[in-house]
């Protein structure tokens, strides 16, 4: 439980780097065919996938993806 709480805390705080502008990100190539442009941050074994709503000035986190899975699963539709 202690390890799980630590991982969750790290995943929750990682996007703060986006707000502060202290981190450069990459486009998620596996989602390039989507209407929105998706980017990702990495945090340990996880990708934090998000898009930016410039009109509302928001960062929308779309998914937390465990990179130990088959990468094609990232294209799933929820």
Secondary structure, 3 states (H helix, E strand, C coil): CHHHHHHHHHHHHHCHHHHHCCCCCEECHHHCCCCCCEEEEEECCEEEEEEEECCCCEEEEEEEEECCCCHHHHHCCC
